Amino acid sequence: MDEWDPRNPESPTVRYDLADWSLEERVELVELLAEADIRHDWDGTELLVPAAAEASVDAILDEVEDAEDAPSSLTGELEEFELEEWTTADRVEFAAVLVDRGIGHRWEDNLLLVRVDDADAVEDLLDEFDR
């Protein structure tokens, strides 16, 4: 599977249209794919995976779809970051960074919301984020 290249038409690739998925669902999906060590890529809102991983990815997709939506745990005063120019892939990748750092957040369309106490750390991460 190390030779899989989603941009190579010769690489057997399965595409999943996830346009209807929320950003939170996509972040959870990316985390589960990473935990399962499944290589993937994005083409807009389409998830691309090696054909050899299709059964595993189907199971992960089912797991994410079956998960109950938990209410947001963000309370108190929130800081807003307008990220209108970002692609969905950029948002998913950055949300994964926030999750990895333990920074609570939520998205409202193009608006990233974090606790005021986390705003400086998020600002630093945004400066470092290569997109």
C-alpha positions in Angstrom: 0.0 0.0 0.0 3.0 2.3 0.4 3.0 2.7 -3.4 -0.5 4.1 -3.6 -0.7 7.5 -5.2 -4.2 9.1 -5.4 -3.0 11.3 -8.3 -1.9 8.3 -10.4 -4.7 6.9 -12.5 -3.0 3.5 -12.4 -3.4 3.4 -8.5 -6.6 1.6 -7.6 -8.5 4.3 -5.7 -11.9 4.4 -4.1 -13.7 7.8 -3.8 -16.3 8.7 -1.3 -18.4 11.9 -1.7 -18.6 13.5 1.7 -20.1 16.8 0.7 -23.0 16.3 3.1 -20.8 15.6 6.1 -20.1 18.2 8.7 -16.6 19.4 9.4 -16.7 17.6 12.8 -17.6 14.3 11.1 -14.7 14.8 8.7 -12.3 15.5 11.5 -13.4 12.4 13.4 -13.0 10.4 10.1 -9.5 11.7 9.6 -8.6 10.8 13.2 -9.9 7.3 12.8 -8.1 6.8 9.5 -4.9 7.9 11.1 -5.4 5.5 14.0 -6.0 2.7 11.5 -2.9 3.7 9.6 -5.0 4.1 6.4 -3.5 6.5 3.8 -6.0 8.9 2.3 -6.2 12.2 0.4 -8.9 14.7 -0.4 -10.2 16.0 -3.7 -12.4 18.8 -2.6 -15.0 17.1 -0.4 -14.2 13.6 -1.8 -12.2 11.2 0.3 -9.7 9.1 -1.7 -8.4 5.8 -0.3 -6.5 2.8 -1.7 -8.9 0.2 -3.1 -7.2 -2.4 -0.8 -8.5 -0.4 2.2 -12.1 -0.1 1.0 -13.7 -2.6 3.5 -11.9 -1.0 6.5 -12.8 2.5 5.3 -16.5 1.4 4.9 -16.5 0.2 8.5 -15.0 3.5 9.7 -17.5 5.6 7.7 -20.3 3.5 9.3 -18.8 4.2 12.7 -18.7 7.9 12.2 -22.2 8.0 10.7 -23.6 6.0 13.6 -22.0 8.2 16.3 -24.4 10.4 18.2 -23.9 14.1 17.8 -22.5 15.3 21.1 -23.4 18.9 22.2 -20.6 21.4 22.1 -18.7 21.6 25.3 -17.6 25.2 24.6 -18.9 27.5 27.3 -18.1 31.0 28.4 -16.7 33.8 26.3 -15.6 32.7 22.9 -13.1 34.1 20.4 -14.0 34.0 16.7 -11.6 33.4 13.8 -13.0 34.1 10.3 -11.5 31.6 7.9 -13.7 32.2 4.8 -10.8 31.8 2.3 -9.9 28.3 3.7 -10.9 25.1 1.8 -12.7 22.3 3.5 -9.5 20.2 3.5 -7.6 23.1 5.2 -10.3 23.3 7.9 -10.3 19.5 8.5 -6.5 19.5 8.8 -6.5 22.5 11.2 -9.3 21.0 13.3 -7.2 17.9 13.6 -4.3 20.0 14.9 -6.6 21.6 17.5 -7.9 18.2 18.6 -4.3 17.0 18.9 -3.4 20.0 21.1 -6.5 19.5 23.2 -8.1 22.8 22.2 -11.8 22.8 22.3 -13.5 24.4 19.3 -16.5 24.4 17.0 -17.2 25.6 13.5 -20.1 27.7 12.4 -19.7 27.7 8.6 -16.4 29.6 8.0 -16.1 30.8 11.6 -13.9 29.0 14.1 -14.9 29.4 17.7 -12.5 28.8 20.6 -12.5 29.8 24.3 -10.9 33.2 24.9 -8.3 31.5 27.1 -7.2 29.4 24.0 -7.2 32.3 21.5 -3.5 33.2 21.8 -2.5 29.5 21.3 -4.9 29.3 18.3 -3.5 32.5 16.8 0.1 31.0 17.1 -1.1 27.8 15.4 -2.8 29.8 12.6 0.5 31.6 12.1 2.4 28.2 11.9 -0.2 26.5 9.8 1.0 25.8 6.3 -1.8 25.8 3.8 
